[in-house]
Amino acid sequence: MGQLVVKLDSQLVILQLTSIYSVRNPAIYHMFLRVKILERKFDFIQYQNISRNLNTLTDSLANYVLDRHLQHL
């Protein structure tokens, strides 16, 4: 058990993960449930919003991984 701080650039996702907004899309709801199961492994979780313009490195890495994945389909 431990503590986890998750920094996201999507306020919508934070509001969904903290159950302020509901998740209506079935595919996203499946991922939401997976996150909720994983949350049980931690004593404390905090979701923090960061500005997208401060998240350029993460965006670049995510795009790289997605591009590589799509090449192998």
Secondary structure, DSSP 8 states (H G I E B T S, - for coil): --EEEEEES-HHHHHHHTTSS----HHHHHHHHHHHHHHTT-SEEEEEE--GGG-HHHHHHHHHHHHHHHHT-
